[in-house]
Amino acid sequence: MTDTQVGIIGAGPAGLLLSYLLQLEGVDAVLLETRRREYIEKRVRAGVCEQPTVELLREIGVGGRMEEEGMPHHGLSLRFDGEDHRIALTELTGRSITVYGQQEIVKDLIAAHVDKGLPIEFEVSDVALHDLDTERPRVTYTDADGNARELNCAVIAGCDGFHGVSRPSIPAGGLRTFDHEYPFAWLGVLARTPPSHEELIYTRHERGFALHSMRSPEITRLYLQVDPRDTIENWSDDRIWAELERRLETTSADFTLREGPVLEKSITPMRSFVVEPMQYGRLFLAGDAAHIVPPTGAKGMNLAIADVRNLSRALTDLLRRNRTDRAESYSDTCLQRVWRAEHFSWYMTSMLHTDPQADEFQHRLQLSQLRYTASSTAAATSLAENYVGLPFD
């Protein structure tokens, strides 16, 4: 049996950052993760860091490698009607984004934990949450050596993602769920080839959406809109490159798609999902455990980081100063940002994807929105402001 102030479930960016922020403030935490360390350090996920995310990582001293290896971006391209239309993010907002993979942030945060001797338990199993409506909730689990363990806490933070155990541990009726599934999926490709363009390209094409992104100067990340019922077996490497070539073709820019060995490929359905409230008793949810956004707006990881920044402050006040106001308002505070990000992600998704159920009238409206965004400083500024990340405070 172990006592700690905060038991954190899940060692993704949310759980790792929360653990680190709390312990910088003198709040004890124990972090539990079901996967191996090597697995989560190699799991390729999001790559776009909003400016507030970048600033926070710098502020707490874990941004050194990001500064050296991250790729600052000051604009992005909307490609439609065969033409490129640049949205000048920094010129419009004074802020920028940085392309730096989620798995790299995970590596940096784990290294910071190891350097300070902060506790992380990997490869745990049979995780269960108990007594959430009391002031002494518990976590039971089996450690990596097969021993039954119990963690007594003042608070539990559920940072274990959409499929984790934290949210389902809340009794029926404790949450209200908002859910929307989209009639398309993304086929994601990781390729060993330099990016074909210096910035991200979001493409609306009659054959479906395509995205050109990157993870490093040597690795390109690419996406194609596909039917959610499709299977990866239907997509040979040759077919993927041919379809990317068709959709990314442009007459307005000097662009050649660079091909290379495909390292990974998978199909991911797209959905929007939110639960309210993001807390139950002494259990607080953060990140994908509480909300999912379609990846078009590049908001998922950044929302998780915003959540735990709020939660670290709330729990520091609660556990060190016996102040309850931030803990009591945690959900409401986070949900204001969550719903703004949900709307922006829906807006980007709706504007750029070809809906198989839409009629020609809806297609014309979609093109009208794109043309307005590309030609109006006000519309472009709104997109840019949301994309680079609204300030935390």
Secondary structure, 3 states (H helix, E strand, C coil): CEECCEEEECCCHHHHHHHHHHHHCCCCEEEECCCCHHHHHHCCCCCEECHHHHHHHHHCCCCHHHHHHCEEECCEEEEECCEEEEECHHHHHCCCEEECCHHHHHHHHHHHHHHHCCCEECCCEEEEEECCCCCCCEEEEECCCCCEEEEECCEEEECCCCCCCCHHHCCCCCCEEEEEEEEEEEEEEEEECCCCCCCEEEECCCCCCEEEEECCCCEEEEEEEECCCCCHHHCCHHHHHHHHHHHHCCCCCCCCCCCCCEEEEEEEEEEEEEEECCEECCEEECHHHCEECCHHHCCHHHHHHHHHHHHHHHHHHHHHHCCCHHHHHHHHHHHHHHHHHHHHHHHHHHHHCCCCCCCHHHHHHHHHHHHHHHHCHHHHHHHHHHHHCCCCC
